[in-house]
Amino acid sequence: MTFVYLIMAIVAEVIATSALKASEGFTRPLPSVLVVVGYGVAFYLLSLVLRTLPVGIAYAIWAGLGIVLVTLMGVFAFGEKPDLPAVVGISLIVAGVVVLQVFSKMSVH
């Protein structure tokens, strides 16, 4: 269940972050509520993940997938277009997460 909770936490965080942009500085009520609820759910689920997964690994996966998904939300929901340096940087972050996941000797406690 650890990785299910982690994926759910990442999705909640992506929804909250996307709603943060849509809230226009907390001036729009529905997106503002989604921000608060989404981050609350995300951090609660992350706290469950940290019971069994090392914080460094959990946060690397959280941040890496979050960056990719938030970028995709920006592209599809807000019409943002990442340039080549942004794509290269995001690719390096993803590569780092893969290296940690595949080659790291950090053990689950």
SVG drawing of the C-alpha trace seen along z (x, -y; Angstrom):
<svg xmlns="http://www.w3.org/2000/svg" viewBox="-16 -38 39 40">
<polyline fill="none" stroke="black" stroke-width="0.4" points="0.0,0.0 3.0,-2.3 3.3,-3.1 -0.4,-3.4 -0.5,-6.0 2.5,-7.8 0.8,-7.9 -2.4,-9.2 -0.4,-11.8 1.3,-13.0 -2.0,-13.2 -3.5,-15.2 -0.5,-17.6 -0.7,-18.1 -4.4,-18.9 -3.7,-21.3 -0.9,-23.0 -2.9,-23.3 -5.8,-24.7 -3.4,-27.2 -2.7,-28.7 -6.4,-28.7 -7.3,-30.3 -5.8,-33.6 -4.3,-34.5 -7.2,-32.9 -9.7,-35.2 -11.7,-32.3 -13.5,-30.2 -13.7,-26.7 -10.0,-26.5 -9.0,-28.0 -10.9,-25.2 -9.2,-22.6 -5.8,-24.0 -6.4,-23.6 -8.1,-20.2 -5.6,-18.9 -2.5,-19.8 -4.1,-18.4 -4.8,-15.1 -1.4,-15.0 0.5,-15.6 -1.6,-13.2 -1.0,-10.4 2.7,-11.3 2.9,-11.0 1.5,-7.4 4.2,-6.7 6.9,-7.8 6.1,-5.1 7.7,-2.5 9.7,-4.4 12.8,-6.4 12.1,-10.1 14.8,-10.8 13.4,-8.2 9.8,-9.2 10.5,-12.8 12.6,-12.2 9.7,-10.3 7.2,-12.9 9.1,-15.8 10.1,-14.1 6.7,-12.8 5.1,-16.0 7.3,-18.2 6.5,-16.1 2.8,-16.0 2.5,-19.7 4.4,-20.6 1.9,-18.5 -1.0,-20.2 0.6,-23.5 0.8,-22.5 -2.7,-21.0 -4.7,-23.1 -3.0,-26.5 -1.3,-26.5 2.2,-26.8 5.0,-25.6 8.2,-24.4 11.3,-25.3 14.3,-23.0 16.2,-23.8 13.1,-23.1 12.6,-19.8 16.2,-18.9 16.1,-19.9 12.9,-17.9 14.4,-14.9 17.5,-15.1 15.2,-15.1 13.3,-12.1 16.6,-10.3 17.7,-11.1 14.6,-9.5 15.1,-6.4 18.7,-6.1 17.6,-6.3 14.8,-3.8 16.8,-1.3 20.3,-1.5 20.0,-2.9 20.8,-0.7 18.7,-2.7 16.6,-0.2 13.0,-0.5 12.8,-0.6"/>
</svg>
